[in-house]
Amino acid sequence: MDDMNLQEFEARIARGEKIEPGDWMPDAYRKQLIRMISQHAHSEIIGMLPEGVWLGRAPTLRRKMVLLSKVQDEGGHGQYLYHAAETLGATREEMTDALLAGRAKYSSVFNYPTLTWADIGMIGWLVDGAAIQNQTMLAHCSYGPYSRAMVRICTEETFHKKQGMEQIIRYARGTPRQKQMAQDALNRWWWPALMMFGPHDTASPNSAQLIRWGVKTKTNDELRQDFINKMVPDFHAIGLTIPDPALRYDAASGDWLGGEINWDEFWRVVNGDGPCNAERLQIRRTAHTEGAWVREALNAYAARAEA
Ligand code: FAQ
């Protein structure tokens, strides 16, 4: 019976149909999606923190409004994604507990500090740009609720990227000090942004299954290469230097080829030992404790409404 179900499930994916919450699906498909979507949701929530610390220090009211709305959007993305994971049977409590206990993964990039205001522009351009590269693919994924969440999220991320580009272009064309700030930010965020795409394909245990079932349609290395090819000419055009001495254009493939990522650093950060992992989790734990009264009030309200 399971074999027949699996054949029909794979035939539906091959026909480009979406799998919906009540449909039959292999356990491994469900588990893979819960793993990936919950990590993605946590990334959005933790991802509010590096930018959030600059809300009180934005240089103008306009910049503050833009940043406030971006950070709010990221919180909203976390909510859509937790809901998408809930359609697969994961509960909000389990996912939150896993994050707060340090058992859950979230994107390595959010464990780096934001040292200057130029980092805010660079996150918008580079980090949101990398997220868009990955999520445009996921908007076509086989699981309906995840793909629909991605369509909406990508639309908002595009605004995030544009506001970042606008800031960095202004700085790159600004005073020598502003240009240096933009360059320093690029130097610090380039490699963490490339790491967002995950390990090399040969070291990615999940990719084969995700590709087979139409969750990913490109590999980690393919997406990373597409991203590099897009970003290098953009940064060169505004006079910034990519912090990779090995970078060269390969005319045969049309690719910009670079040096090797520091994978020891990547795994250290993924496994909890990055510059800000402890701080990020501590802030979430405090927020969770301080928000207990909100959850209690909502539960009491719901219980009264049902009575
Ligand atoms: N950081 O077998 P693979 C954003 C883990 S949202 C931490 O290749 P997979 C918006 C991976 O989970 C950014 N861990 O895994 C924003 C796996 O661990 P596991 C987040 C990583 O799933 C912008 C193990 O390594 N986006 O930026 C990372 O096939 C600005 C082996 O790896 C998403 O989550 C990493 N970088 O491919 C917000 C998109 N890379 O679970 C605020 C959805 C890998 O086996 C401000 N996720 N790992 O223990 C995906 O597309 C995929 O899950 C990948 C990883 C590509 C992240």
Residues whose N, C-alpha, C, O or C-beta is under 5 A from the ligand:
A	BS01	FAQ	R35 M36 Q39 H40 S43 E44 G47 M48 E74 K105 Y106 S107 S108 V127 D128 A131 N134 M195 M196 F197 G198 P199 A203 S204 P205 N206 S207 V270
